[in-house]
Amino acid sequence: MERNIKWTHNGVGIIEKEKTAGAAASAFLAETEVERIAAFHASVPGYEKTPLAELPELAQKLGVGRLFVKDESKRFGLNAFKGLGGVYAVSKVICEKLGIPMGSFAEICTEENKEKIQDMVFITATDGNHGKGVAWAAKKFGCKAYVYMPKGTVECRAQAIRDIGAEEVLVTDCFYDDTVRMADERARKNGWTLVQDTAWEGYMDIPTYIVQGYSTLAKEAAQQLEEAGVSAPDVLFLQAGVGAFAGGVLGYFANHYGEKLPKTVIAEPDTVACIFESARVNDGKPHPSTGNCETVMAGLNCAEPCLVTYPTLRDFPAAYTACPDFVTEQGMAALGLPRGGDPVVVSGESGAVGVGLLCEIMKNEELAELRAHLGLNESAAILCISTEGNTDPAHYEEVMEKYRNQE
Ligand SMILES: Cc1ncc(COP(=O)(O)O)c(C=O)c1O
């Protein structure tokens, strides 16, 4: 049965629900799998845990207990989290092609293997960060990557991928989902490997590796929270494009926290909200969004859900939201221009929407019911993940300037 959407006057769309009874957490994100994946990541040159920032002043201002933000701008020097999925998927494909078991980075990248690896070619479609992660991973193994980007891509994001060493970066004249189809066609024609973070019937393995790759950041966050005295956060905000990221993190947490799984809110741009649309239709199947795909949240500008994670995103969240651009911009400002002694977290358009949404939920009286549904109160511990830094520096500065002037 279709679900009701609650629209606030300033355009935030909300769907509330309960976790599906008896929902099963993904076996490919079980604790032992995730330990193995994290050990692989730890073997990659340049690996470091990203920081978990705590923002006590913002928490107090909003009226919540503790607020933590995992800062993925620090991941592998890539200014976004996506290298985790890229390097794990590229490594798995290389091992499969060489017929060797998955080992550490050094075990895969031996002198003998390197000669065979250098002829491998990878291709992907991307809003920016995923392509950068794949190009960076391919380069680490000494092979080539081709990257396709949708129309509207800002030049600095394309240039950042060229700078990391992609063989070619092509900005197409279509939106994200058709750009994926173009990359797939080129891969088939040339015998290259498509490393895509969305999945469809017959193309599930590589997206699964990518989703698994993201679990490392969730595992790190769980450990860091534990060290901060939080055995499980109460509320979790996850942003979604195709939903590979949100499903990877939530899938691992469903395994890790079990009954103590945090109430989870999915945040998407209001113009392109495919997980939200699927939750609205509520027939158990994924549905594309039908918006105009105009949003500043470039990394979340994806109209078709990833099949690998869709069941997790259907069953485990407590709410789905469709967020106008101002939501993420207020999150960018809350993190980039903190009050008092809170640390600065540089968070880009697709990184800050969780914090922006938390601010909105706590201050907008129309959302009091949602606040209660999620248990967002003075004792709640909250986890948000800032998935990117200032990947479009000019727009980032514009937003900071706008909010500085509002003070
Ligand atoms: C910074 C950032 N955050 C979140 C996402 C969302 O990831 P997914 O498409 O897996 O939902 C992306 C995807 O490109 C991204 O670049």
The ligand as a Tripos MOL2 file, in Angstrom:
@<TRIPOS>MOLECULE
LIG
   16    16     1     0     0
SMALL
NO_CHARGES

@<TRIPOS>ATOM
      1 C1         30.0800   12.4650   -1.5930 C.3       1 LIG1
      2 C2         29.0800   11.4200   -1.8790 C.ar      1 LIG1
      3 N1         28.2390   11.0660   -0.9030 N.ar      1 LIG1
      4 C3         27.3080   10.1290   -1.0890 C.ar      1 LIG1
      5 C4         27.1850    9.4970   -2.3210 C.ar      1 LIG1
      6 C5         26.0760    8.5160   -2.4930 C.3       1 LIG1
      7 O1         26.4950    7.2410   -2.8000 O.3       1 LIG1
      8 P1         25.4960    6.2450   -3.5230 P.3       1 LIG1
      9 O2         25.3760    6.6740   -4.9550 O.co2     1 LIG1
     10 O3         26.1140    4.9360   -3.3500 O.co2     1 LIG1
     11 O4         24.1880    6.3560   -2.8460 O.co2     1 LIG1
     12 C6         28.0390    9.8400   -3.3570 C.ar      1 LIG1
     13 C7         27.9550    9.1780   -4.6570 C.2       1 LIG1
     14 O5         28.5560    9.5760   -5.6330 O.2       1 LIG1
     15 C8         29.0080   10.8240   -3.1280 C.ar      1 LIG1
     16 O6         29.8670   11.1980   -4.0820 O.3       1 LIG1
@<TRIPOS>BOND
     1     1     2 1
     2     2     3 ar
     3     2    15 ar
     4     3     4 ar
     5     4     5 ar
     6     5     6 1
     7     5    12 ar
     8     6     7 1
     9     7     8 1
    10     8     9 2
    11     8    10 1
    12     8    11 1
    13    12    13 1
    14    12    15 ar
    15    13    14 2
    16    15    16 1
@<TRIPOS>SUBSTRUCTURE
     1 LIG1         1 GROUP 0 **** ****
